[in-house]
Amino acid sequence: MSGPEEGDKVDQTVLVCADDGTEEILIREGNLRKRKALGRRIAKLLNEADAEILR
């Protein structure tokens, strides 16, 4: 296994998945910091929704 070579483009898409794998969201817009922040917010909402369903 090897990493990217110099000059290669690195895909910085953020993937958000539900724990059970039923939901997947790919975030490709904005800079990496903003994509990660949005991914964390989405993951939090998914987790909260799952917790609410289990109550």
mmCIF entry with sequence, helices, sheets and N, C-alpha, C, O atoms, coordinates in Angstrom:
data_MODEL
# 
_entry.id   MODEL 
# 
_entity.id                         1 
_entity.type                       polymer 
_entity.pdbx_number_of_molecules   1 
# 
_entity_poly.entity_id                      1 
_entity_poly.type                           'polypeptide(L)' 
_entity_poly.nstd_linkage                   no 
_entity_poly.nstd_monomer                   no 
_entity_poly.pdbx_seq_one_letter_code       MSGPEEGDKVDQTVLVCADDGTEEILIREGNLRKRKALGRRIAKLLNEADAEILR 
_entity_poly.pdbx_seq_one_letter_code_can   MSGPEEGDKVDQTVLVCADDGTEEILIREGNLRKRKALGRRIAKLLNEADAEILR 
_entity_poly.pdbx_strand_id                 A 
# 
loop_
_entity_poly_seq.entity_id 
_entity_poly_seq.num 
_entity_poly_seq.mon_id 
_entity_poly_seq.hetero 
1 1  MET n 
1 2  SER n 
1 3  GLY n 
1 4  PRO n 
1 5  GLU n 
1 6  GLU n 
1 7  GLY n 
1 8  ASP n 
1 9  LYS n 
1 10 VAL n 
1 11 ASP n 
1 12 GLN n 
1 13 THR n 
1 14 VAL n 
1 15 LEU n 
1 16 VAL n 
1 17 CYS n 
1 18 ALA n 
1 19 ASP n 
1 20 ASP n 
1 21 GLY n 
1 22 THR n 
1 23 GLU n 
1 24 GLU n 
1 25 ILE n 
1 26 LEU n 
1 27 ILE n 
1 28 ARG n 
1 29 GLU n 
1 30 GLY n 
1 31 ASN n 
1 32 LEU n 
1 33 ARG n 
1 34 LYS n 
1 35 ARG n 
1 36 LYS n 
1 37 ALA n 
1 38 LEU n 
1 39 GLY n 
1 40 ARG n 
1 41 ARG n 
1 42 ILE n 
1 43 ALA n 
1 44 LYS n 
1 45 LEU n 
1 46 LEU n 
1 47 ASN n 
1 48 GLU n 
1 49 ALA n 
1 50 ASP n 
1 51 ALA n 
1 52 GLU n 
1 53 ILE n 
1 54 LEU n 
1 55 ARG n 
# 
_struct_asym.id          A 
_struct_asym.entity_id   1 
# 
_struct_conf.conf_type_id            HELX_P 
_struct_conf.id                      HELX_P1 
_struct_conf.pdbx_PDB_helix_id       AA1 
_struct_conf.beg_label_comp_id       LEU 
_struct_conf.beg_label_asym_id       A 
_struct_conf.beg_label_seq_id        32 
_struct_conf.pdbx_beg_PDB_ins_code   ? 
_struct_conf.end_label_comp_id       LEU 
_struct_conf.end_label_asym_id       A 
_struct_conf.end_label_seq_id        54 
_struct_conf.pdbx_end_PDB_ins_code   ? 
_struct_conf.beg_auth_comp_id        LEU 
_struct_conf.beg_auth_asym_id        A 
_struct_conf.beg_auth_seq_id         32 
_struct_conf.end_auth_comp_id        LEU 
_struct_conf.end_auth_asym_id        A 
_struct_conf.end_auth_seq_id         54 
_struct_conf.pdbx_PDB_helix_class    1 
_struct_conf.details                 ? 
_struct_conf.pdbx_PDB_helix_length   23 
# 
_struct_conf_type.id          HELX_P 
_struct_conf_type.criteria    ? 
_struct_conf_type.reference   ? 
# 
_struct_sheet.id               AA1 
_struct_sheet.type             ? 
_struct_sheet.number_strands   2 
_struct_sheet.details          ? 
# 
_struct_sheet_order.sheet_id     AA1 
_struct_sheet_order.range_id_1   1 
_struct_sheet_order.range_id_2   2 
_struct_sheet_order.offset       ? 
_struct_sheet_order.sense        anti-parallel 
# 
loop_
_struct_sheet_range.sheet_id 
_struct_sheet_range.id 
_struct_sheet_range.beg_label_comp_id 
_struct_sheet_range.beg_label_asym_id 
_struct_sheet_range.beg_label_seq_id 
_struct_sheet_range.pdbx_beg_PDB_ins_code 
_struct_sheet_range.end_label_comp_id 
_struct_sheet_range.end_label_asym_id 
_struct_sheet_range.end_label_seq_id 
_struct_sheet_range.pdbx_end_PDB_ins_code 
_struct_sheet_range.beg_auth_comp_id 
_struct_sheet_range.beg_auth_asym_id 
_struct_sheet_range.beg_auth_seq_id 
_struct_sheet_range.end_auth_comp_id 
_struct_sheet_range.end_auth_asym_id 
_struct_sheet_range.end_auth_seq_id 
AA1 1 VAL A 14 ? CYS A 17 ? VAL A 14 CYS A 17 
AA1 2 GLU A 24 ? ILE A 27 ? GLU A 24 ILE A 27 
# 
loop_
_atom_site.group_PDB 
_atom_site.id 
_atom_site.type_symbol 
_atom_site.label_atom_id 
_atom_site.label_alt_id 
_atom_site.label_comp_id 
_atom_site.label_asym_id 
_atom_site.label_entity_id 
_atom_site.label_seq_id 
_atom_site.pdbx_PDB_ins_code 
_atom_site.Cartn_x 
_atom_site.Cartn_y 
_atom_site.Cartn_z 
_atom_site.occupancy 
_atom_site.B_iso_or_equiv 
_atom_site.pdbx_formal_charge 
_atom_site.auth_seq_id 
_atom_site.auth_comp_id 
_atom_site.auth_asym_id 
_atom_site.auth_atom_id 
_atom_site.pdbx_PDB_model_num 
ATOM 1   N N  . MET A 1 1  ? 0.850   -1.169 0.000  1.00 0.00 ? 1  MET A N  1 
ATOM 2   C CA . MET A 1 1  ? 0.000   0.000  0.000  1.00 0.00 ? 1  MET A CA 1 
ATOM 3   C C  . MET A 1 1  ? 0.899   1.236  0.000  1.00 0.00 ? 1  MET A C  1 
ATOM 4   O O  . MET A 1 1  ? 1.913   1.262  0.697  1.00 0.00 ? 1  MET A O  1 
ATOM 5   N N  . SER A 1 2  ? 0.546   2.228  -0.751 1.00 0.00 ? 2  SER A N  1 
ATOM 6   C CA . SER A 1 2  ? 1.357   3.439  -0.791 1.00 0.00 ? 2  SER A CA 1 
ATOM 7   C C  . SER A 1 2  ? 0.465   4.665  -0.765 1.00 0.00 ? 2  SER A C  1 
ATOM 8   O O  . SER A 1 2  ? -0.727  4.595  -1.066 1.00 0.00 ? 2  SER A O  1 
ATOM 9   N N  . GLY A 1 3  ? 1.053   5.771  -0.405 1.00 0.00 ? 3  GLY A N  1 
ATOM 10  C CA . GLY A 1 3  ? 0.327   7.036  -0.363 1.00 0.00 ? 3  GLY A CA 1 
ATOM 11  C C  . GLY A 1 3  ? 0.403   7.736  -1.700 1.00 0.00 ? 3  GLY A C  1 
ATOM 12  O O  . GLY A 1 3  ? 0.973   7.212  -2.657 1.00 0.00 ? 3  GLY A O  1 
ATOM 13  N N  . PRO A 1 4  ? -0.175  8.923  -1.762 1.00 0.00 ? 4  PRO A N  1 
ATOM 14  C CA . PRO A 1 4  ? -0.144  9.678  -3.017 1.00 0.00 ? 4  PRO A CA 1 
ATOM 15  C C  . PRO A 1 4  ? 1.272   10.106 -3.369 1.00 0.00 ? 4  PRO A C  1 
ATOM 16  O O  . PRO A 1 4  ? 2.083   10.404 -2.492 1.00 0.00 ? 4  PRO A O  1 
ATOM 17  N N  . GLU A 1 5  ? 1.551   10.131 -4.642 1.00 0.00 ? 5  GLU A N  1 
ATOM 18  C CA . GLU A 1 5  ? 2.845   10.598 -5.135 1.00 0.00 ? 5  GLU A CA 1 
ATOM 19  C C  . GLU A 1 5  ? 2.815   12.117 -5.216 1.00 0.00 ? 5  GLU A C  1 
ATOM 20  O O  . GLU A 1 5  ? 1.741   12.718 -5.226 1.00 0.00 ? 5  GLU A O  1 
ATOM 21  N N  . GLU A 1 6  ? 3.972   12.733 -5.272 1.00 0.00 ? 6  GLU A N  1 
ATOM 22  C CA . GLU A 1 6  ? 4.045   14.185 -5.390 1.00 0.00 ? 6  GLU A CA 1 
ATOM 23  C C  . GLU A 1 6  ? 3.316   14.626 -6.651 1.00 0.00 ? 6  GLU A C  1 
ATOM 24  O O  . GLU A 1 6  ? 3.539   14.072 -7.727 1.00 0.00 ? 6  GLU A O  1 
ATOM 25  N N  . GLY A 1 7  ? 2.457   15.610 -6.521 1.00 0.00 ? 7  GLY A N  1 
ATOM 26  C CA . GLY A 1 7  ? 1.704   16.122 -7.657 1.00 0.00 ? 7  GLY A CA 1 
ATOM 27  C C  . GLY A 1 7  ? 0.350   15.460 -7.827 1.00 0.00 ? 7  GLY A C  1 
ATOM 28  O O  . GLY A 1 7  ? -0.494  15.970 -8.565 1.00 0.00 ? 7  GLY A O  1 
ATOM 29  N N  . ASP A 1 8  ? 0.120   14.319 -7.152 1.00 0.00 ? 8  ASP A N  1 
ATOM 30  C CA . ASP A 1 8  ? -1.186  13.665 -7.238 1.00 0.00 ? 8  ASP A CA 1 
ATOM 31  C C  . ASP A 1 8  ? -2.221  14.495 -6.493 1.00 0.00 ? 8  ASP A C  1 
ATOM 32  O O  . ASP A 1 8  ? -1.927  15.097 -5.461 1.00 0.00 ? 8  ASP A O  1 
ATOM 33  N N  . LYS A 1 9  ? -3.435  14.519 -7.032 1.00 0.00 ? 9  LYS A N  1 
ATOM 34  C CA . LYS A 1 9  ? -4.534  15.151 -6.313 1.00 0.00 ? 9  LYS A CA 1 
ATOM 35  C C  . LYS A 1 9  ? -5.007  14.187 -5.230 1.00 0.00 ? 9  LYS A C  1 
ATOM 36  O O  . LYS A 1 9  ? -5.106  12.983 -5.466 1.00 0.00 ? 9  LYS A O  1 
ATOM 37  N N  . VAL A 1 10 ? -5.297  14.712 -4.054 1.00 0.00 ? 10 VAL A N  1 
ATOM 38  C CA . VAL A 1 10 ? -5.799  13.906 -2.956 1.00 0.00 ? 10 VAL A CA 1 
ATOM 39  C C  . VAL A 1 10 ? -7.280  14.205 -2.800 1.00 0.00 ? 10 VAL A C  1 
ATOM 40  O O  . VAL A 1 10 ? -7.671  15.365 -2.667 1.00 0.00 ? 10 VAL A O  1 
ATOM 41  N N  . ASP A 1 11 ? -8.108  13.163 -2.815 1.00 0.00 ? 11 ASP A N  1 
ATOM 42  C CA . ASP A 1 11 ? -9.547  13.325 -2.642 1.00 0.00 ? 11 ASP A CA 1 
ATOM 43  C C  . ASP A 1 11 ? -9.812  13.638 -1.180 1.00 0.00 ? 11 ASP A C  1 
ATOM 44  O O  . ASP A 1 11 ? -9.526  12.817 -0.308 1.00 0.00 ? 11 ASP A O  1 
ATOM 45  N N  . GLN A 1 12 ? -10.352 14.810 -0.904 1.00 0.00 ? 12 GLN A N  1 
ATOM 46  C CA . GLN A 1 12 ? -10.625 15.210 0.467  1.00 0.00 ? 12 GLN A CA 1 
ATOM 47  C C  . GLN A 1 12 ? -12.127 15.255 0.728  1.00 0.00 ? 12 GLN A C  1 
ATOM 48  O O  . GLN A 1 12 ? -12.618 16.093 1.485  1.00 0.00 ? 12 GLN A O  1 
ATOM 49  N N  . THR A 1 13 ? -12.842 14.336 0.087  1.00 0.00 ? 13 THR A N  1 
ATOM 50  C CA . THR A 1 13 ? -14.270 14.217 0.327  1.00 0.00 ? 13 THR A CA 1 
ATOM 51  C C  . THR A 1 13 ? -14.487 13.707 1.742  1.00 0.00 ? 13 THR A C  1 
ATOM 52  O O  . THR A 1 13 ? -13.760 12.828 2.205  1.00 0.00 ? 13 THR A O  1 
ATOM 53  N N  . VAL A 1 14 ? -15.475 14.248 2.426  1.00 0.00 ? 14 VAL A N  1 
ATOM 54  C CA . VAL A 1 14 ? -15.822 13.796 3.765  1.00 0.00 ? 14 VAL A CA 1 
ATOM 55  C C  . VAL A 1 14 ? -17.034 12.878 3.647  1.00 0.00 ? 14 VAL A C  1 
ATOM 56  O O  . VAL A 1 14 ? -18.040 13.250 3.042  1.00 0.00 ? 14 VAL A O  1 
ATOM 57  N N  . LEU A 1 15 ? -16.941 11.687 4.220  1.00 0.00 ? 15 LEU A N  1 
ATOM 58  C CA . LEU A 1 15 ? -18.027 10.709 4.215  1.00 0.00 ? 15 LEU A CA 1 
ATOM 59  C C  . LEU A 1 15 ? -18.600 10.617 5.616  1.00 0.00 ? 15 LEU A C  1 
ATOM 60  O O  . LEU A 1 15 ? -17.867 10.406 6.582  1.00 0.00 ? 15 LEU A O  1 
ATOM 61  N N  . VAL A 1 16 ? -19.920 10.776 5.725  1.00 0.00 ? 16 VAL A N  1 
ATOM 62  C CA . VAL A 1 16 ? -20.609 10.644 7.002  1.00 0.00 ? 16 VAL A CA 1 
ATOM 63  C C  . VAL A 1 16 ? -21.527 9.444  6.888  1.00 0.00 ? 16 VAL A C  1 
ATOM 64  O O  . VAL A 1 16 ? -22.317 9.353  5.949  1.00 0.00 ? 16 VAL A O  1 
ATOM 65  N N  . CYS A 1 17 ? -21.431 8.514  7.842  1.00 0.00 ? 17 CYS A N  1 
ATOM 66  C CA . CYS A 1 17 ? -22.264 7.298  7.827  1.00 0.00 ? 17 CYS A CA 1 
ATOM 67  C C  . CYS A 1 17 ? -22.967 7.149  9.165  1.00 0.00 ? 17 CYS A C  1 
ATOM 68  O O  . CYS A 1 17 ? -22.430 7.520  10.209 1.00 0.00 ? 17 CYS A O  1 
ATOM 69  N N  . ALA A 1 18 ? -24.172 6.602  9.123  1.00 0.00 ? 18 ALA A N  1 
ATOM 70  C CA . ALA A 1 18 ? -24.860 6.213  10.345 1.00 0.00 ? 18 ALA A CA 1 
ATOM 71  C C  . ALA A 1 18 ? -24.170 4.968  10.885 1.00 0.00 ? 18 ALA A C  1 
ATOM 72  O O  . ALA A 1 18 ? -23.546 4.228  10.124 1.00 0.00 ? 18 ALA A O  1 
ATOM 73  N N  . ASP A 1 19 ? -24.276 4.732  12.180 1.00 0.00 ? 19 ASP A N  1 
ATOM 74  C CA . ASP A 1 19 ? -23.637 3.564  12.794 1.00 0.00 ? 19 ASP A CA 1 
ATOM 75  C C  . ASP A 1 19 ? -24.053 2.263  12.135 1.00 0.00 ? 19 ASP A C  1 
ATOM 76  O O  . ASP A 1 19 ? -23.240 1.349  11.992 1.00 0.00 ? 19 ASP A O  1 
ATOM 77  N N  . ASP A 1 20 ? -25.313 2.171  11.732 1.00 0.00 ? 20 ASP A N  1 
ATOM 78  C CA . ASP A 1 20 ? -25.798 0.927  11.123 1.00 0.00 ? 20 ASP A CA 1 
ATOM 79  C C  . ASP A 1 20 ? -25.559 0.885  9.620  1.00 0.00 ? 20 ASP A C  1 
ATOM 80  O O  . ASP A 1 20 ? -25.919 -0.093 8.966  1.00 0.00 ? 20 ASP A O  1 
ATOM 81  N N  . GLY A 1 21 ? -24.957 1.932  9.064  1.00 0.00 ? 21 GLY A N  1 
ATOM 82  C CA . GLY A 1 21 ? -24.611 1.955  7.646  1.00 0.00 ? 21 GLY A CA 1 
ATOM 83  C C  . GLY A 1 21 ? -25.761 2.260  6.712  1.00 0.00 ? 21 GLY A C  1 
ATOM 84  O O  . GLY A 1 21 ? -25.617 2.118  5.498  1.00 0.00 ? 21 GLY A O  1 
ATOM 85  N N  . THR A 1 22 ? -26.906 2.677  7.246  1.00 0.00 ? 22 THR A N  1 
ATOM 86  C CA . THR A 1 22 ? -28.067 2.923  6.391  1.00 0.00 ? 22 THR A CA 1 
ATOM 87  C C  . THR A 1 22 ? -28.026 4.270  5.701  1.00 0.00 ? 22 THR A C  1 
ATOM 88  O O  . THR A 1 22 ? -28.604 4.428  4.626  1.00 0.00 ? 22 THR A O  1 
ATOM 89  N N  . GLU A 1 23 ? -27.356 5.244  6.295  1.00 0.00 ? 23 GLU A N  1 
ATOM 90  C CA . GLU A 1 23 ? -27.263 6.563  5.679  1.00 0.00 ? 23 GLU A CA 1 
ATOM 91  C C  . GLU A 1 23 ? -25.810 6.869  5.368  1.00 0.00 ? 23 GLU A C  1 
ATOM 92  O O  . GLU A 1 23 ? -24.921 6.646  6.190  1.00 0.00 ? 23 GLU A O  1 
ATOM 93  N N  . GLU A 1 24 ? -25.583 7.384  4.167  1.00 0.00 ? 24 GLU A N  1 
ATOM 94  C CA . GLU A 1 24 ? -24.254 7.840  3.781  1.00 0.00 ? 24 GLU A CA 1 
ATOM 95  C C  . GLU A 1 24 ? -24.397 9.199  3.105  1.00 0.00 ? 24 GLU A C  1 
ATOM 96  O O  . GLU A 1 24 ? -25.264 9.390  2.253  1.00 0.00 ? 24 GLU A O  1 
ATOM 97  N N  . ILE A 1 25 ? -23.549 10.127 3.487  1.00 0.00 ? 25 ILE A N  1 
ATOM 98  C CA . ILE A 1 25 ? -23.559 11.454 2.893  1.00 0.00 ? 25 ILE A CA 1 
ATOM 99  C C  . ILE A 1 25 ? -22.126 11.797 2.507  1.00 0.00 ? 25 ILE A C  1 
ATOM 100 O O  . ILE A 1 25 ? -21.220 11.719 3.337  1.00 0.00 ? 25 ILE A O  1 
ATOM 101 N N  . LEU A 1 26 ? -21.924 12.173 1.261  1.00 0.00 ? 26 LEU A N  1 
ATOM 102 C CA . LEU A 1 26 ? -20.617 12.625 0.796  1.00 0.00 ? 26 LEU A CA 1 
ATOM 103 C C  . LEU A 1 26 ? -20.622 14.141 0.724  1.00 0.00 ? 26 LEU A C  1 
ATOM 104 O O  . LEU A 1 26 ? -21.524 14.732 0.130  1.00 0.00 ? 26 LEU A O  1 
ATOM 105 N N  . ILE A 1 27 ? -19.627 14.771 1.320  1.00 0.00 ? 27 ILE A N  1 
ATOM 106 C CA . ILE A 1 27 ? -19.530 16.225 1.320  1.00 0.00 ? 27 ILE A CA 1 
ATOM 107 C C  . ILE A 1 27 ? -18.293 16.597 0.504  1.00 0.00 ? 27 ILE A C  1 
ATOM 108 O O  . ILE A 1 27 ? -17.168 16.247 0.862  1.00 0.00 ? 27 ILE A O  1 
ATOM 109 N N  . ARG A 1 28 ? -18.520 17.306 -0.587 1.00 0.00 ? 28 ARG A N  1 
ATOM 110 C CA . ARG A 1 28 ? -17.413 17.666 -1.476 1.00 0.00 ? 28 ARG A CA 1 
ATOM 111 C C  . ARG A 1 28 ? -17.236 19.171 -1.643 1.00 0.00 ? 28 ARG A C  1 
ATOM 112 O O  . ARG A 1 28 ? -16.218 19.596 -2.188 1.00 0.00 ? 28 ARG A O  1 
ATOM 113 N N  . GLU A 1 29 ? -18.168 19.981 -1.206 1.00 0.00 ? 29 GLU A N  1 
ATOM 114 C CA . GLU A 1 29 ? -18.109 21.435 -1.413 1.00 0.00 ? 29 GLU A CA 1 
ATOM 115 C C  . GLU A 1 29 ? -17.426 22.120 -0.242 1.00 0.00 ? 29 GLU A C  1 
ATOM 116 O O  . GLU A 1 29 ? -17.467 21.622 0.883  1.00 0.00 ? 29 GLU A O  1 
ATOM 117 N N  . GLY A 1 30 ? -16.799 23.261 -0.502 1.00 0.00 ? 30 GLY A N  1 
ATOM 118 C CA . GLY A 1 30 ? -16.147 24.039 0.540  1.00 0.00 ? 30 GLY A CA 1 
ATOM 119 C C  . GLY A 1 30 ? -14.756 23.513 0.825  1.00 0.00 ? 30 GLY A C  1 
ATOM 120 O O  . GLY A 1 30 ? -14.323 22.523 0.236  1.00 0.00 ? 30 GLY A O  1 
ATOM 121 N N  . ASN A 1 31 ? -14.054 24.184 1.735  1.00 0.00 ? 31 ASN A N  1 
ATOM 122 C CA . ASN A 1 31 ? -12.711 23.717 2.076  1.00 0.00 ? 31 ASN A CA 1 
ATOM 123 C C  . ASN A 1 31 ? -12.798 22.563 3.068  1.00 0.00 ? 31 ASN A C  1 
ATOM 124 O O  . ASN A 1 31 ? -13.861 22.310 3.633  1.00 0.00 ? 31 ASN A O  1 
ATOM 125 N N  . LEU A 1 32 ? -11.694 21.868 3.281  1.00 0.00 ? 32 LEU A N  1 
ATOM 126 C CA . LEU A 1 32 ? -11.696 20.662 4.114  1.00 0.00 ? 32 LEU A CA 1 
ATOM 127 C C  . LEU A 1 32 ? -12.158 20.951 5.535  1.00 0.00 ? 32 LEU A C  1 
ATOM 128 O O  . LEU A 1 32 ? -12.892 20.153 6.118  1.00 0.00 ? 32 LEU A O  1 
ATOM 129 N N  . ARG A 1 33 ? -11.744 22.070 6.095  1.00 0.00 ? 33 ARG A N  1 
ATOM 130 C CA . ARG A 1 33 ? -12.154 22.412 7.468  1.00 0.00 ? 33 ARG A CA 1 
ATOM 131 C C  . ARG A 1 33 ? -13.665 22.540 7.567  1.00 0.00 ? 33 ARG A C  1 
ATOM 132 O O  . ARG A 1 33 ? -14.273 22.046 8.516  1.00 0.00 ? 33 ARG A O  1 
ATOM 133 N N  . LYS A 1 34 ? -14.278 23.208 6.581  1.00 0.00 ? 34 LYS A N  1 
ATOM 134 C CA . LYS A 1 34 ? -15.735 23.379 6.585  1.00 0.00 ? 34 LYS A CA 1 
ATOM 135 C C  . LYS A 1 34 ? -16.443 22.055 6.342  1.00 0.00 ? 34 LYS A C  1 
ATOM 136 O O  . LYS A 1 34 ? -17.483 21.796 6.948  1.00 0.00 ? 34 LYS A O  1 
ATOM 137 N N  . ARG A 1 35 ? -15.899 21.207 5.463  1.00 0.00 ? 35 ARG A N  1 
ATOM 138 C CA . ARG A 1 35 ? -16.510 19.893 5.217  1.00 0.00 ? 35 ARG A CA 1 
ATOM 139 C C  . ARG A 1 35 ? -16.486 19.037 6.474  1.00 0.00 ? 35 ARG A C  1 
ATOM 140 O O  . ARG A 1 35 ? -17.466 18.362 6.788  1.00 0.00 ? 35 ARG A O  1 
ATOM 141 N N  . LYS A 1 36 ? -15.366 19.065 7.196  1.00 0.00 ? 36 LYS A N  1 
ATOM 142 C CA . LYS A 1 36 ? -15.270 18.286 8.432  1.00 0.00 ? 36 LYS A CA 1 
ATOM 143 C C  . LYS A 1 36 ? -16.263 18.798 9.476  1.00 0.00 ? 36 LYS A C  1 
ATOM 144 O O  . LYS A 1 36 ? -16.917 18.003 10.152 1.00 0.00 ? 36 LYS A O  1 
ATOM 145 N N  . ALA A 1 37 ? -16.378 20.113 9.610  1.00 0.00 ? 37 ALA A N  1 
ATOM 146 C CA . ALA A 1 37 ? -17.307 20.696 10.584 1.00 0.00 ? 37 ALA A CA 1 
ATOM 147 C C  . ALA A 1 37 ? -18.745 20.306 10.238 1.00 0.00 ? 37 ALA A C  1 
ATOM 148 O O  . ALA A 1 37 ? -19.519 19.933 11.119 1.00 0.00 ? 37 ALA A O  1 
ATOM 149 N N  . LEU A 1 38 ? -19.097 20.393 8.964  1.00 0.00 ? 38 LEU A N  1 
ATOM 150 C CA . LEU A 1 38 ? -20.438 20.000 8.538  1.00 0.00 ? 38 LEU A CA 1 
ATOM 151 C C  . LEU A 1 38 ? -20.654 18.509 8.785  1.00 0.00 ? 38 LEU A C  1 
ATOM 152 O O  . LEU A 1 38 ? -21.728 18.106 9.231  1.00 0.00 ? 38 LEU A O  1 
ATOM 153 N N  . GLY A 1 39 ? -19.655 17.699 8.502  1.00 0.00 ? 39 GLY A N  1 
ATOM 154 C CA . GLY A 1 39 ? -19.748 16.259 8.752  1.00 0.00 ? 39 GLY A CA 1 
ATOM 155 C C  . GLY A 1 39 ? -19.994 15.945 10.212 1.00 0.00 ? 39 GLY A C  1 
ATOM 156 O O  . GLY A 1 39 ? -20.790 15.064 10.534 1.00 0.00 ? 39 GLY A O  1 
ATOM 157 N N  . ARG A 1 40 ? -19.308 16.669 11.111 1.00 0.00 ? 40 ARG A N  1 
ATOM 158 C CA . ARG A 1 40 ? -19.518 16.450 12.551 1.00 0.00 ? 40 ARG A CA 1 
ATOM 159 C C  . ARG A 1 40 ? -20.940 16.825 12.966 1.00 0.00 ? 40 ARG A C  1 
ATOM 160 O O  . ARG A 1 40 ? -21.562 16.132 13.771 1.00 0.00 ? 40 ARG A O  1 
ATOM 161 N N  . ARG A 1 41 ? -21.450 17.932 12.409 1.00 0.00 ? 41 ARG A N  1 
ATOM 162 C CA . ARG A 1 41 ? -22.828 18.345 12.749 1.00 0.00 ? 41 ARG A CA 1 
ATOM 163 C C  . ARG A 1 41 ? -23.837 17.318 12.249 1.00 0.00 ? 41 ARG A C  1 
ATOM 164 O O  . ARG A 1 41 ? -24.792 16.993 12.954 1.00 0.00 ? 41 ARG A O  1 
ATOM 165 N N  . ILE A 1 42 ? -23.634 16.810 11.044 1.00 0.00 ? 42 ILE A N  1 
ATOM 166 C CA . ILE A 1 42 ? -24.542 15.809 10.489 1.00 0.00 ? 42 ILE A CA 1 
ATOM 167 C C  . ILE A 1 42 ? -24.483 14.527 11.316 1.00 0.00 ? 42 ILE A C  1 
ATOM 168 O O  . ILE A 1 42 ? -25.521 13.939 11.621 1.00 0.00 ? 42 ILE A O  1 
ATOM 169 N N  . ALA A 1 43 ? -23.272 14.090 11.680 1.00 0.00 ? 43 ALA A N  1 
ATOM 170 C CA . ALA A 1 43 ? -23.127 12.882 12.493 1.00 0.00 ? 43 ALA A CA 1 
ATOM 171 C C  . ALA A 1 43 ? -23.829 13.051 13.836 1.00 0.00 ? 43 ALA A C  1 
ATOM 172 O O  . ALA A 1 43 ? -24.476 12.123 14.322 1.00 0.00 ? 43 ALA A O  1 
ATOM 173 N N  . LYS A 1 44 ? -23.702 14.232 14.434 1.00 0.00 ? 44 LYS A N  1 
ATOM 174 C CA . LYS A 1 44 ? -24.368 14.497 15.717 1.00 0.00 ? 44 LYS A CA 1 
ATOM 175 C C  . LYS A 1 44 ? -25.891 14.397 15.555 1.00 0.00 ? 44 LYS A C  1 
ATOM 176 O O  . LYS A 1 44 ? -26.570 13.803 16.393 1.00 0.00 ? 44 LYS A O  1 
ATOM 177 N N  . LEU A 1 45 ? -26.416 14.976 14.481 1.00 0.00 ? 45 LEU A N  1 
ATOM 178 C CA . LEU A 1 45 ? -27.861 14.912 14.245 1.00 0.00 ? 45 LEU A CA 1 
ATOM 179 C C  . LEU A 1 45 ? -28.327 13.473 14.020 1.00 0.00 ? 45 LEU A C  1 
ATOM 180 O O  . LEU A 1 45 ? -29.373 13.073 14.530 1.00 0.00 ? 45 LEU A O  1 
ATOM 181 N N  . LEU A 1 46 ? -27.558 12.696 13.260 1.00 0.00 ? 46 LEU A N  1 
ATOM 182 C CA . LEU A 1 46 ? -27.906 11.290 13.036 1.00 0.00 ? 46 LEU A CA 1 
ATOM 183 C C  . LEU A 1 46 ? -27.910 10.525 14.352 1.00 0.00 ? 46 LEU A C  1 
ATOM 184 O O  . LEU A 1 46 ? -28.819 9.738  14.615 1.00 0.00 ? 46 LEU A O  1 
ATOM 185 N N  . ASN A 1 47 ? -26.892 10.755 15.178 1.00 0.00 ? 47 ASN A N  1 
ATOM 186 C CA . ASN A 1 47 ? -26.818 10.063 16.472 1.00 0.00 ? 47 ASN A CA 1 
ATOM 187 C C  . ASN A 1 47 ? -27.971 10.461 17.389 1.00 0.00 ? 47 ASN A C  1 
ATOM 188 O O  . ASN A 1 47 ? -28.541 9.610  18.071 1.00 0.00 ? 47 ASN A O  1 
ATOM 189 N N  . GLU A 1 48 ? -28.318 11.743 17.409 1.00 0.00 ? 48 GLU A N  1 
ATOM 190 C CA . GLU A 1 48 ? -29.435 12.203 18.219 1.00 0.00 ? 48 GLU A CA 1 
ATOM 191 C C  . GLU A 1 48 ? -30.750 11.597 17.746 1.00 0.00 ? 48 GLU A C  1 
ATOM 192 O O  . GLU A 1 48 ? -31.589 11.211 18.559 1.00 0.00 ? 48 GLU A O  1 
ATOM 193 N N  . ALA A 1 49 ? -30.929 11.514 16.415 1.00 0.00 ? 49 ALA A N  1 
ATOM 194 C CA . ALA A 1 49 ? -32.143 10.918 15.874 1.00 0.00 ? 49 ALA A CA 1 
ATOM 195 C C  . ALA A 1 49 ? -32.234 9.446  16.230 1.00 0.00 ? 49 ALA A C  1 
ATOM 196 O O  . ALA A 1 49 ? -33.310 8.961  16.579 1.00 0.00 ? 49 ALA A O  1 
ATOM 197 N N  . ASP A 1 50 ? -31.112 8.723  16.147 1.00 0.00 ? 50 ASP A N  1 
ATOM 198 C CA . ASP A 1 50 ? -31.101 7.307  16.501 1.00 0.00 ? 50 ASP A CA 1 
ATOM 199 C C  . ASP A 1 50 ? -31.420 7.132  17.984 1.00 0.00 ? 50 ASP A C  1 
ATOM 200 O O  . ASP A 1 50 ? -32.166 6.224  18.351 1.00 0.00 ? 50 ASP A O  1 
ATOM 201 N N  . ALA A 1 51 ? -30.863 7.991  18.839 1.00 0.00 ? 51 ALA A N  1 
ATOM 202 C CA . ALA A 1 51 ? -31.124 7.905  20.280 1.00 0.00 ? 51 ALA A CA 1 
ATOM 203 C C  . ALA A 1 51 ? -32.589 8.179  20.579 1.00 0.00 ? 51 ALA A C  1 
ATOM 204 O O  . ALA A 1 51 ? -33.180 7.542  21.451 1.00 0.00 ? 51 ALA A O  1 
ATOM 205 N N  . GLU A 1 52 ? -33.176 9.127  19.854 1.00 0.00 ? 52 GLU A N  1 
ATOM 206 C CA . GLU A 1 52 ? -34.593 9.471  20.061 1.00 0.00 ? 52 GLU A CA 1 
ATOM 207 C C  . GLU A 1 52 ? -35.484 8.283  19.656 1.00 0.00 ? 52 GLU A C  1 
ATOM 208 O O  . GLU A 1 52 ? -36.476 7.994  20.325 1.00 0.00 ? 52 GLU A O  1 
ATOM 209 N N  . ILE A 1 53 ? -35.132 7.612  18.582 1.00 0.00 ? 53 ILE A N  1 
ATOM 210 C CA . ILE A 1 53 ? -35.914 6.471  18.117 1.00 0.00 ? 53 ILE A CA 1 
ATOM 211 C C  . ILE A 1 53 ? -35.863 5.335  19.140 1.00 0.00 ? 53 ILE A C  1 
ATOM 212 O O  . ILE A 1 53 ? -36.855 4.633  19.337 1.00 0.00 ? 53 ILE A O  1 
ATOM 213 N N  . LEU A 1 54 ? -34.719 5.154  19.788 1.00 0.00 ? 54 LEU A N  1 
ATOM 214 C CA . LEU A 1 54 ? -34.551 4.055  20.747 1.00 0.00 ? 54 LEU A CA 1 
ATOM 215 C C  . LEU A 1 54 ? -35.272 4.318  22.061 1.00 0.00 ? 54 LEU A C  1 
ATOM 216 O O  . LEU A 1 54 ? -35.458 3.393  22.852 1.00 0.00 ? 54 LEU A O  1 
ATOM 217 N N  . ARG A 1 55 ? -35.681 5.558  22.311 1.00 0.00 ? 55 ARG A N  1 
ATOM 218 C CA . ARG A 1 55 ? -36.372 5.867  23.587 1.00 0.00 ? 55 ARG A CA 1 
ATOM 219 C C  . ARG A 1 55 ? -37.760 5.356  23.605 1.00 0.00 ? 55 ARG A C  1 
ATOM 220 O O  . ARG A 1 55 ? -38.471 5.531  24.595 1.00 0.00 ? 55 ARG A O  1 
# 
